[in-house]
Amino acid sequence: MFSANWIYNAWADHLRQALSGGCFEGGISFDKDTLYLRFASNSNAHITLEIKFLDGHLMILTSDRVFDSLDYRKGIVQFKEIENQPIFRIVNNPADRWICIVFSNRMELWLKGFGKYGNVLLRKPQSEETLQIFRLSQKSDWEFQYPDIHENHGEFEPLAEAQTITLNDGTRITPTMIGDQSFSIPNLVDAQLQFIRKYYFEQTKQNITNNLEKKIKHLKKILSEAKRRLGDIENRRSNKELGDLILTNAHSIKPGLTKALITDYYTDQRIWIKLNPELNAAENAKKYYGKAKNEFIEISKLQEQVKTTEAALAQLENSLQSAQDAKEFKSLKPLQKSNIAKPEAKQPDTLPYKIVEFQGFTIWIGKNNKANDQMLKLCQKNDLWLHAKDVAGSHVVLRKKGAEFPQAVIEFAAQQAAKNSKAKTQQVVPVIATLRKFVSKPKNAAFGEVNVMKEEIIDAFIK
């Protein structure tokens, strides 16, 4: 933005006049993007240059900041080799973007523009060797090829075809005018400060907006999943009603049956009810009542999930609108002070599983052993169940969608099972995959413990 060659010409001319007969008093920095260079002129006036880097672009500013001993303890002293050295001359090239300050000991302090590769360098006298660089990320500057400085160029003269600079607030800068004011270094510094304030405002606003949008997207996913699950429960047959029907027809249900055809007095139709052949009618009814109880608990949790998520979502959307409408820092301060726009803020999530989406399929990953059992009760019989073989880990459920599971989706789900297991440090992990209907929970089993009646082994490759 401010790395046009004529900008450096103007600064070189200004520094020649302001620092003539002066010396370098010292340099200090408090972060990687700001460097203060303090000079004394021959009239004992103190001049401080603030060299600021925005996305690598070097900007020269003047500063009235006064440093004390506490600042020097907190900051990093820069360029000690030229402290108290008188200034010999200041050199620049009208066609290039650098300024070289030569000191009486012949050391050279270079202000190098070059777009995003700006830096401040200290060069040894009569040598191509770089002694120190400010922006250490610019490793190539240790081998910087220095231009010839034997010719000391004269006064700055406005260029006839100089590049016009347009700031983020619409201000236009030319070698003769800054907006509606004449060009001068003080006016240039004021314009640059306005640009910096606008730059940091837009950056802060964008960061807050991005964080809020990510949180809103996350909450919408949670809300959608909770509502979908509530809809599934609402649309399927009540487990309590199935238990009632089994008890009502207990006299006609013989032991050892895997299913029974029963008259449904709720609809006056004949329906099949799945039974456990190892249990009698009363025990099968009790099993369905247990499912109904779990179902009631799940509904309560899901309803609470919807309520809290909708409230949080409304708050985030209001904050997002406020951020998008903000025109100045004052409007962003309430969002900065609160946790609502911080990326690390946790969102309400009472589901026992994490949700991962892949190629349109939904994958559940159990959060712990107890959550694994809960998740097992929530999924459907034709969902695909996966678990790393012979090691502890999360249960993974690939939700049924369509006629079959694509192989790429199964392999991805297997990777999730491997990554969320004790075998996650291995490169290849064998993973059990089977339909949910082939997974059962033994009586009095520990949390997460299951029996698998039919399984397939998939080799999951962890990248």
C-alpha positions as CSV (number, residue, x, y, z in Angstrom):
1,M,0.0,0.0,0.0
2,F,2.6,2.6,1.1
3,S,5.6,0.9,-0.7
4,A,5.6,3.1,-3.8
5,N,9.1,4.4,-4.6
6,W,8.0,8.1,-4.5
7,I,6.8,7.6,-0.8
8,Y,10.4,6.5,0.0
9,N,11.7,9.5,-1.9
10,A,9.6,11.8,0.2
11,W,10.6,10.1,3.5
12,A,14.3,10.2,2.5
13,D,14.2,13.9,1.8
14,H,12.3,14.5,5.1
15,L,14.9,12.5,7.1
16,R,17.8,14.2,5.4
17,Q,16.5,17.6,6.7
18,A,15.3,16.4,10.1
19,L,18.3,14.3,11.0
20,S,21.1,16.3,9.5
21,G,24.0,16.4,12.0
22,G,22.1,14.1,14.4
23,C,22.8,10.7,15.8
24,F,21.0,7.4,16.5
25,E,20.0,7.0,20.1
26,G,18.6,3.5,20.1
27,G,16.0,1.0,18.9
28,I,13.4,-1.0,20.8
29,S,10.5,-3.4,19.9
30,F,7.7,-4.9,21.9
31,D,6.3,-7.2,19.2
32,K,7.4,-8.7,15.8
33,D,5.5,-6.0,13.8
34,T,6.5,-2.7,15.4
35,L,10.0,-1.2,15.7
36,Y,10.8,2.2,17.3
37,L,14.0,4.0,16.1
38,R,15.0,7.0,18.2
39,F,17.2,9.8,16.8
40,A,18.5,13.2,18.1
41,S,19.0,16.0,15.7
42,N,21.8,18.6,15.8
43,S,19.4,20.9,17.6
44,N,19.0,18.3,20.3
45,A,15.4,17.6,19.2
46,H,14.4,14.0,19.6
47,I,12.7,12.3,16.7
48,T,11.2,8.8,17.0
49,L,10.3,6.8,13.9
50,E,7.7,4.0,14.3
51,I,8.3,1.3,11.7
52,K,5.2,-0.8,11.5
53,F,4.6,-3.9,9.4
54,L,1.1,-4.8,8.2
55,D,1.0,-8.2,6.5
56,G,4.7,-7.7,5.8
57,H,4.3,-4.2,4.3
58,L,6.7,-1.6,5.9
59,M,5.1,1.7,6.9
60,I,7.1,4.6,8.3
61,L,5.4,6.7,11.0
62,T,6.5,9.3,13.5
63,S,5.8,8.8,17.1
64,D,5.8,11.1,20.2
65,R,6.1,8.1,22.5
66,V,8.8,8.5,25.3
67,F,10.5,5.4,26.6
68,D,11.6,4.9,30.2
69,S,13.6,2.2,32.0
70,L,10.5,0.0,32.5
71,D,9.9,0.0,28.7
72,Y,13.5,-1.1,28.1
73,R,13.1,-4.0,30.6
74,K,9.9,-5.1,28.9
75,G,11.0,-4.6,25.3
76,I,13.8,-5.9,23.1
77,V,16.7,-3.5,22.4
78,Q,17.5,-3.4,18.7
79,F,20.7,-2.4,16.8
80,K,22.9,-1.7,19.8
81,E,25.9,-1.6,17.4
82,I,24.9,1.9,16.2
83,E,23.8,3.4,19.4
84,N,25.0,7.1,19.8
85,Q,26.6,6.9,16.3
86,P,26.4,10.2,14.4
87,I,24.6,10.1,11.0
88,F,27.0,10.5,8.1
89,R,24.4,10.6,5.3
90,I,21.0,9.3,4.1
91,V,20.8,7.7,0.7
92,N,17.9,6.5,-1.4
93,N,17.2,5.7,-5.1
94,P,14.3,7.5,-6.7
95,A,13.4,4.4,-8.7
96,D,13.5,1.9,-5.8
97,R,11.9,1.3,-2.4
98,W,14.6,1.6,0.2
99,I,16.3,4.2,2.5
100,C,19.9,3.7,3.8
101,I,21.1,5.6,6.8
102,V,24.9,5.6,6.9
103,F,26.6,6.3,10.3
104,S,30.1,7.7,11.1
105,N,31.4,4.1,11.7
106,R,30.2,3.3,8.2
107,M,27.5,0.9,9.4
108,E,24.3,1.1,7.4
109,L,20.7,0.9,8.6
110,W,18.4,-0.1,5.8
111,L,14.7,0.5,5.6
112,K,13.7,-2.0,2.9
113,G,10.2,-1.8,1.3
114,F,9.7,-4.4,-1.4
115,G,6.0,-5.0,-0.8
116,K,5.3,-7.9,1.6
117,Y,9.0,-8.5,2.1
118,G,9.7,-5.3,4.0
119,N,12.4,-5.3,6.7
120,V,14.9,-3.3,8.6
121,L,18.5,-4.5,8.3
122,L,21.9,-3.6,9.8
123,R,24.9,-4.0,7.5
124,K,28.5,-4.2,8.4
125,P,30.7,-1.4,7.0
126,Q,32.3,-2.0,3.6
127,S,30.9,-5.5,3.5
128,E,28.1,-7.5,2.0
129,E,27.5,-9.2,5.3
130,T,24.2,-8.5,7.1
131,L,24.7,-8.1,10.9
132,Q,21.1,-8.0,12.1
133,I,17.6,-8.1,10.7
134,F,14.4,-7.1,12.5
135,R,11.8,-9.4,10.9
136,L,13.5,-12.8,11.5
137,S,10.9,-14.6,9.4
138,Q,12.6,-13.0,6.3
139,K,15.5,-15.5,6.4
140,S,16.5,-14.6,2.9
141,D,17.5,-11.1,4.1
142,W,20.6,-12.6,5.6
143,E,21.8,-13.0,2.0
144,F,20.3,-9.7,0.8
145,Q,22.0,-8.2,-2.2
146,Y,22.5,-4.6,-1.3
147,P,22.1,-1.9,-4.0
148,D,25.0,0.6,-4.7
149,I,24.8,3.6,-2.4
150,H,27.8,5.6,-3.7
151,E,25.5,8.2,-5.3
152,N,23.7,10.4,-2.8
153,H,20.5,11.4,-4.5
154,G,19.2,14.9,-4.0
155,E,15.9,16.6,-3.0
156,F,12.6,14.8,-3.4
157,E,10.8,16.0,-6.5
158,P,7.1,15.0,-7.2
159,L,7.0,12.5,-10.1
160,A,4.9,13.3,-13.1
161,E,3.5,9.8,-13.4
162,A,3.6,8.5,-9.8
163,Q,1.3,5.7,-8.6
164,T,-1.8,7.1,-6.9
165,I,-2.5,5.4,-3.6
166,T,-6.2,5.0,-2.5
167,L,-6.8,4.2,1.2
168,N,-9.5,2.0,2.6
169,D,-11.6,5.1,3.5
170,G,-11.4,6.4,-0.1
171,T,-8.6,9.0,0.5
172,R,-6.3,9.4,-2.5
173,I,-2.6,10.2,-2.1
174,T,-0.4,11.6,-4.8
175,P,3.0,13.3,-4.7
176,T,1.2,16.7,-4.4
177,M,-2.1,16.0,-2.6
178,I,-3.5,13.9,0.3
179,G,-7.2,14.0,-0.1
180,D,-8.0,17.8,-0.2
181,Q,-4.7,18.7,1.6
182,S,-1.3,19.4,0.1
183,F,1.3,16.6,0.4
184,S,3.5,16.7,3.5
185,I,5.1,14.1,5.8
186,P,2.8,15.1,8.8
187,N,-0.3,14.8,6.5
188,L,1.1,11.5,5.2
189,V,1.5,10.2,8.8
190,D,-2.0,11.2,9.7
191,A,-3.4,9.4,6.6
192,Q,-1.4,6.3,7.4
193,L,-2.7,6.3,11.0
194,Q,-6.3,6.5,9.7
195,F,-5.5,3.6,7.4
196,I,-4.1,1.5,10.3
197,R,-7.1,2.2,12.5
198,K,-9.4,1.2,9.7
199,Y,-7.3,-1.8,8.9
200,Y,-7.3,-3.1,12.5
201,F,-11.1,-2.4,12.8
202,E,-11.9,-4.4,9.7
203,Q,-9.6,-7.2,10.8
204,T,-11.2,-7.3,14.3
205,K,-14.7,-7.1,12.8
206,Q,-13.9,-10.0,10.4
207,N,-12.4,-12.2,13.1
208,I,-15.5,-11.6,15.3
209,T,-17.9,-12.3,12.4
210,N,-16.0,-15.4,11.4
211,N,-16.1,-16.8,14.9
212,L,-19.8,-16.1,15.3
213,E,-20.6,-17.6,11.9
214,K,-18.8,-20.8,12.9
215,K,-20.6,-21.1,16.2
216,I,-24.0,-20.5,14.4
217,K,-23.2,-23.2,11.9
218,H,-22.3,-25.6,14.7
219,L,-25.5,-24.8,16.7
220,K,-27.6,-25.2,13.6
221,K,-26.2,-28.7,13.1
222,I,-26.9,-29.6,16.7
223,L,-30.4,-28.2,16.5
224,S,-31.1,-30.0,13.2
225,E,-29.9,-33.3,14.6
226,A,-32.0,-32.9,17.8
227,K,-35.2,-32.1,15.9
228,R,-34.6,-34.9,13.4
229,R,-34.2,-37.4,16.3
230,L,-37.3,-36.1,18.0
231,G,-39.2,-36.6,14.7
232,D,-37.9,-40.1,14.4
233,I,-39.2,-40.9,18.0
234,E,-42.5,-39.2,17.3
235,N,-43.2,-41.1,14.0
236,R,-42.3,-44.6,15.2
237,R,-44.4,-46.9,17.3
238,S,-44.3,-46.2,21.1
239,N,-42.4,-48.9,23.0
240,K,-44.8,-48.5,25.9
241,E,-47.7,-49.4,23.6
242,L,-45.8,-52.4,22.3
243,G,-45.2,-53.6,25.9
244,D,-48.9,-53.1,26.7
245,L,-49.9,-55.2,23.6
246,I,-47.5,-58.0,24.7
247,L,-49.0,-58.2,28.2
248,T,-52.5,-58.1,26.8
249,N,-51.8,-61.1,24.5
250,A,-49.4,-62.9,26.9
251,H,-51.7,-65.9,27.1
252,S,-51.2,-66.6,23.3
253,I,-47.5,-65.9,23.2
254,K,-45.5,-69.1,23.4
255,P,-41.9,-69.2,24.7
256,G,-39.1,-69.3,22.1
257,L,-40.8,-67.0,19.6
258,T,-38.7,-64.4,17.8
259,K,-41.8,-62.5,16.8
260,A,-45.6,-62.6,17.4
261,L,-48.6,-61.6,15.3
262,I,-50.8,-59.6,17.6
263,T,-54.0,-57.6,17.2
264,D,-53.3,-54.0,17.8
265,Y,-56.3,-52.6,19.7
266,Y,-54.9,-49.0,19.2
267,T,-55.4,-49.3,15.4
268,D,-57.5,-52.5,15.2
269,Q,-54.9,-54.1,12.9
270,R,-52.7,-57.2,13.0
271,I,-49.0,-56.3,13.6
272,W,-45.8,-58.2,14.1
273,I,-43.9,-57.5,17.3
274,K,-40.2,-58.6,17.7
275,L,-39.5,-60.8,20.7
276,N,-36.4,-62.1,22.5
277,P,-36.8,-65.9,22.3
278,E,-35.0,-66.3,25.6
279,L,-37.6,-64.3,27.5
280,N,-41.2,-65.0,28.3
281,A,-44.0,-62.6,27.5
282,A,-43.8,-60.6,30.7
283,E,-40.0,-60.2,30.4
284,N,-40.4,-59.1,26.8
285,A,-43.0,-56.5,27.9
286,K,-40.6,-55.4,30.6
287,K,-37.9,-54.9,28.0
288,Y,-40.1,-52.7,25.9
289,Y,-41.1,-50.7,29.0
290,G,-37.4,-50.2,29.7
291,K,-36.9,-48.9,26.2
292,A,-39.9,-46.6,26.7
293,K,-38.3,-45.2,29.9
294,N,-35.0,-44.5,28.1
295,E,-37.0,-43.0,25.2
296,F,-38.8,-40.7,27.7
297,I,-35.4,-39.6,29.1
298,E,-34.0,-39.1,25.6
299,I,-37.1,-37.0,24.6
300,S,-36.6,-34.8,27.7
301,K,-32.9,-34.3,26.9
302,L,-33.6,-33.6,23.3
303,Q,-36.3,-31.1,24.1
304,E,-34.0,-29.3,26.5
305,Q,-31.3,-29.5,23.8
306,V,-33.7,-27.8,21.3
307,K,-34.7,-25.1,23.9
308,T,-31.2,-24.2,25.0
309,T,-29.8,-24.3,21.5
310,E,-32.5,-22.1,20.0
311,A,-31.9,-19.6,22.8
312,A,-28.1,-19.6,22.2
313,L,-28.7,-19.5,18.4
314,A,-30.9,-16.4,18.7
315,Q,-28.2,-14.7,20.9
316,L,-25.5,-15.5,18.4
317,E,-27.5,-14.3,15.5
318,N,-28.2,-11.0,17.2
319,S,-24.5,-10.6,18.0
320,L,-23.6,-11.4,14.4
321,Q,-26.0,-8.7,13.2
322,S,-24.4,-6.2,15.6
323,A,-20.9,-7.1,14.4
324,Q,-21.9,-6.8,10.7
325,D,-23.6,-3.4,11.4
326,A,-20.6,-2.0,13.4
327,K,-18.9,1.1,12.0
328,E,-16.3,1.7,14.7
329,F,-14.4,0.0,17.5
330,K,-16.9,1.2,20.1
331,S,-19.6,-1.0,18.7
332,L,-17.3,-4.1,18.8
333,K,-16.1,-3.6,22.4
334,P,-19.1,-5.3,24.0
335,L,-18.6,-8.4,21.8
336,Q,-14.8,-8.4,22.5
337,K,-15.4,-8.2,26.3
338,S,-17.9,-11.0,26.3
339,N,-17.1,-14.6,25.6
340,I,-19.7,-14.8,22.9
341,A,-17.3,-14.1,20.0
342,K,-14.4,-16.0,21.3
343,P,-13.6,-19.2,19.4
344,E,-12.9,-21.3,22.5
345,A,-16.3,-20.7,24.0
346,K,-18.1,-24.0,24.5
347,Q,-21.6,-24.5,23.1
348,P,-24.4,-26.5,24.8
349,D,-24.3,-30.1,23.7
350,T,-26.0,-32.8,25.8
351,L,-25.9,-35.5,23.2
352,P,-23.8,-38.6,24.1
353,Y,-22.0,-38.5,20.8
354,K,-20.0,-36.2,18.5
355,I,-21.4,-35.7,15.0
356,V,-19.3,-36.0,11.9
357,E,-20.7,-35.5,8.4
358,F,-19.1,-37.2,5.3
359,Q,-20.4,-37.3,1.8
360,G,-24.0,-36.6,3.0
361,F,-23.9,-39.4,5.7
362,T,-24.1,-38.8,9.4
363,I,-21.6,-40.5,11.7
364,W,-21.9,-40.7,15.5
365,I,-18.9,-41.1,17.7
366,G,-19.5,-42.0,21.4
367,K,-17.9,-39.7,23.9
368,N,-17.2,-42.3,26.7
369,N,-18.2,-45.8,27.8
370,K,-21.5,-44.6,29.3
371,A,-22.3,-42.5,26.2
372,N,-21.5,-45.6,24.0
373,D,-24.3,-47.5,25.7
374,Q,-26.7,-44.5,25.4
375,M,-25.8,-44.2,21.7
376,L,-26.5,-47.9,21.2
377,K,-30.1,-47.3,22.4
378,L,-30.6,-44.3,20.1
379,C,-29.5,-45.8,16.8
380,Q,-31.6,-48.0,14.4
381,K,-31.2,-51.7,13.7
382,N,-29.9,-51.1,10.1
383,D,-27.3,-48.5,11.1
384,L,-23.7,-49.6,10.7
385,W,-21.9,-50.1,14.1
386,L,-18.1,-50.0,14.1
387,H,-15.4,-50.5,16.8
388,A,-11.6,-51.0,16.8
389,K,-11.0,-54.7,17.3
390,D,-9.7,-56.0,20.7
391,V,-8.9,-52.5,22.1
392,A,-10.8,-49.9,24.1
393,G,-12.4,-47.1,22.1
394,S,-15.5,-45.2,21.1
395,H,-18.5,-46.9,19.5
396,V,-19.0,-45.4,16.0
397,V,-22.4,-45.5,14.3
398,L,-22.9,-44.8,10.6
399,R,-26.5,-43.8,10.2
400,K,-28.5,-45.5,7.5
401,K,-29.2,-43.5,4.3
402,G,-30.3,-45.1,1.1
403,A,-30.1,-48.7,0.0
404,E,-26.5,-49.3,0.9
405,F,-23.4,-47.7,2.5
406,P,-20.8,-46.5,-0.1
407,Q,-17.4,-48.2,0.5
408,A,-15.6,-44.8,0.8
409,V,-18.1,-43.8,3.6
410,I,-17.5,-47.1,5.4
411,E,-13.8,-46.7,5.3
412,F,-14.0,-43.1,6.6
413,A,-16.2,-44.3,9.5
414,A,-13.7,-47.1,10.2
415,Q,-11.0,-44.4,10.4
416,Q,-13.0,-42.6,13.0
417,A,-13.3,-45.7,15.1
418,A,-9.5,-46.3,14.8
419,K,-8.6,-42.7,15.6
420,N,-10.9,-42.7,18.7
421,S,-9.4,-45.9,20.2
422,K,-6.3,-47.0,22.1
423,A,-4.8,-48.1,18.8
424,K,-4.8,-44.6,17.3
425,T,-1.0,-44.5,17.2
426,Q,-0.9,-47.5,14.8
427,Q,-0.8,-47.0,11.0
428,V,-3.3,-49.8,10.3
429,V,-6.1,-50.7,12.8
430,P,-8.5,-53.7,12.3
431,V,-12.0,-52.4,12.9
432,I,-15.2,-54.4,13.5
433,A,-18.2,-53.4,11.3
434,T,-21.7,-54.9,11.5
435,L,-25.3,-53.8,11.5
436,R,-26.6,-52.5,14.8
437,K,-29.1,-55.4,14.9
438,F,-26.2,-57.8,15.4
439,V,-25.0,-55.9,18.5
440,S,-26.5,-56.7,21.9
441,K,-25.9,-55.6,25.5
442,P,-25.3,-58.5,27.9
443,K,-27.1,-58.5,31.3
444,N,-25.1,-56.7,34.0
445,A,-22.3,-55.9,31.6
446,A,-20.0,-53.0,32.2
447,F,-20.5,-49.7,30.4
448,G,-19.5,-50.0,26.7
449,E,-19.4,-53.8,26.8
450,V,-21.4,-55.6,24.0
451,N,-21.8,-58.9,22.2
452,V,-21.4,-59.0,18.4
453,M,-23.1,-61.9,16.7
454,K,-22.0,-61.2,13.1
455,E,-19.0,-59.1,12.1
456,E,-16.7,-58.0,9.2
457,I,-13.2,-56.8,9.7
458,I,-12.0,-53.6,7.9
459,D,-8.4,-52.4,7.9
460,A,-8.5,-48.7,8.8
461,F,-5.5,-46.7,7.6
462,I,-4.7,-43.8,9.9
463,K,-3.1,-40.9,8.1
